Amino acid sequence: MKPTNAIERRPGETTAQLYKRVSRGKSKWNAKPTKVDGIRFDSKVEAHVYERLVRQYGKSRVYRQVRFPLLSIAPDSRRRPLYMTVDFVVKLQRFGIDAIDDMEVIDAKSGKRRSREWARGKAAFESTYGVQIMEVSE
Protein backbone atom coordinates (compact mmCIF):
# COMPACT_ATOMS: atom_id res chain seq x y z
CA MET A 1 0.00 0.00 0.00
CA LYS A 2 1.38 3.41 -1.07
CA PRO A 3 1.33 6.41 1.24
CA THR A 4 -1.27 9.00 0.25
CA ASN A 5 1.33 11.74 -0.22
CA ALA A 6 3.50 9.71 -2.65
CA ILE A 7 4.62 11.55 -5.77
CA GLU A 8 3.98 9.66 -8.98
CA ARG A 9 6.64 9.61 -11.68
CA ARG A 10 5.24 10.36 -15.13
CA PRO A 11 6.03 7.90 -17.95
CA GLY A 12 9.50 8.64 -19.38
CA GLU A 13 10.28 11.25 -16.72
CA THR A 14 13.84 11.30 -15.43
CA THR A 15 14.72 11.78 -11.77
CA ALA A 16 16.02 15.29 -12.51
CA GLN A 17 12.76 16.23 -14.24
CA LEU A 18 10.73 14.81 -11.37
CA TYR A 19 12.77 16.76 -8.82
CA LYS A 20 12.42 19.98 -10.81
CA ARG A 21 8.66 19.52 -11.19
CA VAL A 22 8.10 18.76 -7.50
CA SER A 23 10.56 21.07 -5.78
CA ARG A 24 10.27 24.29 -7.76
CA GLY A 25 7.09 26.13 -6.97
CA LYS A 26 6.54 29.86 -6.83
CA SER A 27 8.86 31.73 -4.56
CA LYS A 28 7.55 33.11 -1.30
CA TRP A 29 7.46 36.69 -2.60
CA ASN A 30 6.93 35.96 -6.33
CA ALA A 31 10.50 37.04 -7.06
CA LYS A 32 11.82 36.27 -10.52
CA PRO A 33 15.25 34.57 -10.62
CA THR A 34 17.75 36.58 -12.68
CA LYS A 35 21.27 35.92 -14.05
CA VAL A 36 24.01 38.57 -14.09
CA ASP A 37 27.58 37.76 -15.16
CA GLY A 38 26.66 34.06 -15.11
CA ILE A 39 25.57 34.28 -11.45
CA ARG A 40 21.99 33.32 -10.55
CA PHE A 41 20.19 35.65 -8.15
CA ASP A 42 16.88 34.94 -6.42
CA SER A 43 15.38 38.28 -7.49
CA LYS A 44 15.88 41.21 -9.83
CA VAL A 45 16.39 43.51 -6.85
CA GLU A 46 19.24 41.34 -5.56
CA ALA A 47 20.84 41.37 -9.04
CA HIS A 48 20.60 45.17 -9.26
CA VAL A 49 22.14 45.59 -5.81
CA TYR A 50 25.00 43.26 -6.81
CA GLU A 51 25.67 45.24 -9.99
CA ARG A 52 25.76 48.51 -8.02
CA LEU A 53 28.11 47.09 -5.38
CA VAL A 54 30.49 45.70 -8.02
CA ARG A 55 30.58 49.09 -9.77
CA GLN A 56 31.21 50.89 -6.49
CA TYR A 57 33.67 48.52 -4.76
CA GLY A 58 34.93 46.07 -7.38
CA LYS A 59 34.23 42.35 -7.74
CA SER A 60 36.99 41.21 -5.39
CA ARG A 61 35.47 42.99 -2.37
CA VAL A 62 31.87 41.81 -2.76
CA TYR A 63 30.91 38.46 -1.22
CA ARG A 64 27.52 36.82 -1.78
CA GLN A 65 25.32 34.74 0.54
CA VAL A 66 27.60 34.96 3.56
CA ARG A 67 26.59 32.79 6.50
CA PHE A 68 27.21 34.03 10.05
CA PRO A 69 26.76 31.87 13.17
CA LEU A 70 24.57 33.49 15.80
CA LEU A 71 25.35 33.21 19.47
CA SER A 72 22.43 31.67 21.30
CA ILE A 73 21.71 29.87 24.53
CA ALA A 74 20.49 26.73 22.78
CA PRO A 75 20.58 25.29 19.26
CA ASP A 76 17.41 24.81 17.23
CA SER A 77 15.10 21.79 17.64
CA ARG A 78 17.37 19.61 15.45
CA ARG A 79 20.36 20.45 17.67
CA ARG A 80 22.06 22.62 15.05
CA PRO A 81 23.49 26.07 15.77
CA LEU A 82 21.57 29.07 14.47
CA TYR A 83 22.87 30.95 11.42
CA MET A 84 22.03 34.15 9.57
CA THR A 85 22.67 34.35 5.83
CA VAL A 86 22.91 37.84 4.36
CA ASP A 87 22.92 38.66 0.66
CA PHE A 88 26.16 40.65 0.49
CA VAL A 89 29.21 41.54 2.54
CA VAL A 90 31.55 44.26 1.25
CA LYS A 91 35.12 44.20 2.57
CA LEU A 92 36.28 47.78 3.19
CA GLN A 93 39.83 47.44 4.63
CA ARG A 94 39.85 50.86 6.29
CA PHE A 95 42.61 49.97 8.72
CA GLY A 96 44.54 47.43 6.64
CA ILE A 97 43.52 44.47 8.80
CA ASP A 98 40.65 42.02 8.59
CA ALA A 99 38.06 42.83 11.22
CA ILE A 100 34.30 42.77 11.61
CA ASP A 101 34.37 46.59 11.73
CA ASP A 102 35.88 46.69 8.23
CA MET A 103 32.83 45.41 6.38
CA GLU A 104 29.38 46.44 5.31
CA VAL A 105 26.61 43.87 5.60
CA ILE A 106 23.89 44.40 3.00
CA ASP A 107 20.63 42.61 2.34
CA ALA A 108 18.47 43.31 -0.72
CA LYS A 109 14.81 43.83 0.15
CA SER A 110 11.96 44.61 -2.18
CA GLY A 111 9.39 47.05 -0.85
CA LYS A 112 8.27 46.47 2.73
CA ARG A 113 8.48 42.68 2.66
CA ARG A 114 10.07 41.55 5.89
CA SER A 115 9.06 38.42 7.73
CA ARG A 116 9.09 38.04 11.50
CA GLU A 117 11.89 35.50 11.09
CA TRP A 118 13.97 38.10 9.23
CA ALA A 119 13.39 40.71 11.94
CA ARG A 120 14.47 38.25 14.64
CA GLY A 121 17.55 37.16 12.71
CA LYS A 122 18.56 40.74 11.98
CA ALA A 123 18.24 41.73 15.64
CA ALA A 124 20.23 38.67 16.75
CA PHE A 125 22.95 39.37 14.16
CA GLU A 126 23.27 43.02 15.15
CA SER A 127 23.47 42.21 18.87
CA THR A 128 25.98 39.39 18.28
CA TYR A 129 28.37 41.25 15.95
CA GLY A 130 27.62 44.91 16.71
CA VAL A 131 27.29 45.66 12.98
CA GLN A 132 24.16 47.09 11.35
CA ILE A 133 22.61 45.26 8.38
CA MET A 134 21.78 47.75 5.66
CA GLU A 135 18.51 46.87 3.93
CA VAL A 136 18.76 48.11 0.34
CA SER A 137 16.21 48.14 -2.46
CA GLU A 138 17.92 48.72 -5.80
Secondary structure, 3 states (H helix, E strand, C coil): CCCCCCCCCCCCCCHHHHHHHHHCCCCCCCCCCEEECCEEECCHHHHHHHHHHHHHHCHHHEEEEEEEECCCCCCCCCCCCCEEEEEEEEECCCCCCCCHHHEEEEEECCCCCCCHHHHHHHHHHHHHHCCCEEEECC
